[in-house]
Amino acid sequence: MTDVTLESLRQAFSGKLLSGADAAPFLTDYRGKWTGQALAVVQPDSADDVAKVIAWCHSHGTPVVPQGGNTGLSGGSVPEATPGKLPVVLSLLRLNRVRALDPVNNTLTVEAGVTLLQVQEAAKAANRLFPLSLAAEGTCTIGGNLASNAGGVQVLRYGNARELCLGLEVVTAEGQLWDGLRTLRKDNTGYDLRDLYIGSEGTLGVITAAVLKLFPLPAAQVVALVAVPTPQQALELLSLAQERLGAQLTAFELLSDTCVDLVLRHIPGTRRPLGEASAWYVLMELSATSDEAQAAQAMESLLETAMENGWVTDAALASTLAQAEALWALRENISEAQGAEGKTIKHDISLPISRIPDFIASTDALIAAHFPQVRQVTFGHLGDGNLHYNASPLPGSGPDDMAAFQALEGPLNQLVHDAVHAHQGSISAEHGLGVLRRDESARYKTPLELQLMQRIKRALDPQGLMNPHKLLDMSQTTL
């Protein structure tokens, strides 16, 4: 591209245009797994300016890669060049305004570049809760959360990002601005366009603002870490907790002792809250409208029954905010601790909840038989069926072992994903497909599913300019 072309793009909108070294931080994902090239990085100031950028790209046949906080784990926000065409990275970080808050209607309208933490804080300032919670919440943006249909630790009670959104503002692939910022909980007037864009990973259009659902702030939160012998006992505990607590059960996380051991070894200030190690643990959170004493009593009664049944062998119940945060730190720092240990092969999978114990037992056995140089680091949201079924090299592995471990990624992925498919699960629960899982996903979808997805893509993005090569491989179309 010539300087004249860049200047033409610069004059098309208000905001910033970055190139050269200034653009570099936007071209690599935060894990450093993918790096791409771009014509430029643009940061518009408003939704109208986003529309002008997209219209310019549409008229010039230039691909567009929408980007929020660039914290994704599947490469969906990193540019991948189309032959002969460098893409424009469309960074939405300057669309960072809270537009409206209605505490009576329990809605919050924000622009796409507002971070998840800022959304939570805006809700809390109005004595309301926005329950989506992720490890990257200080950096990830609500636009990216919606584009990837993010999950997190409270899906059990409140649902994914899709369930937390009432309306969207979107710029289409042709540069038209659709105002769908409706604050209604019921609207049966045709196709739900909102749901087309949520989870589409920027391949159909660009989310520029959203109406989010808010909830009353809980009066009390009680957190407990409990030791369980196996995932089957964890499942028994989950069933009992749902019977006893109902909607008050907001989080139910499963983690192996390998996870806890990694956190204790690599995260300063953490300690084991229970006297003896257990093969498995469950981290539970109860959020109640009653006072804290009643909530704590409900948790204690639940755990007493579980211990009598042999499902729980020990428990630590937080009595202060600091203790609750320390228990959550064991869960939230697993990924960082695993990264400190060395290379990781990640699997973000979902399964029918009832099948999780069998999946873990059978797939662990397959991995032990075929890949003895691998250890599993298993944790995740048992309450909604989402496991992070990760692999690490064995302790004490040297550089040669690490290289050999990385070479296992392809065959290990196929073993795990074949097992997921056999258990009627999904190979991407909350991270999205991006480029990481795009081709693997196509292996498990029926030809009709792929055809329908391709038809939607061609209808809404006929030039194929929106985040090309992500989610779908349009070069192998079956249309």
FENMO-V218864 format. One record per helix or strand. SS is the DSSP state (alpha for helix, beta for strand). FROM is the first residue (numbers start at 1). TO is the last residue. If there is no record, write none. Layout:
SS|FROM|TO  SS|FROM|TO
This chain:
alpha|3|10  beta|15|18  alpha|20|22  alpha|24|26  beta|28|28  beta|35|35  beta|38|44  alpha|47|60  beta|64|67  beta|82|82  beta|85|85  beta|87|91  beta|98|102  beta|107|111  beta|115|115  alpha|116|125  beta|128|129  beta|141|141  alpha|142|147  alpha|155|158  alpha|161|164  beta|165|172  beta|177|180  alpha|193|197  beta|205|213  beta|215|216  beta|220|228  alpha|231|248  beta|249|256  alpha|257|266  beta|280|288  alpha|292|308  beta|314|317  alpha|321|332  alpha|334|341  beta|344|345  beta|348|350  alpha|353|370  beta|374|381  alpha|382|384  beta|386|393  alpha|399|406  alpha|409|422  beta|426|426  alpha|438|444  alpha|447|460  beta|466|466  alpha|474|476
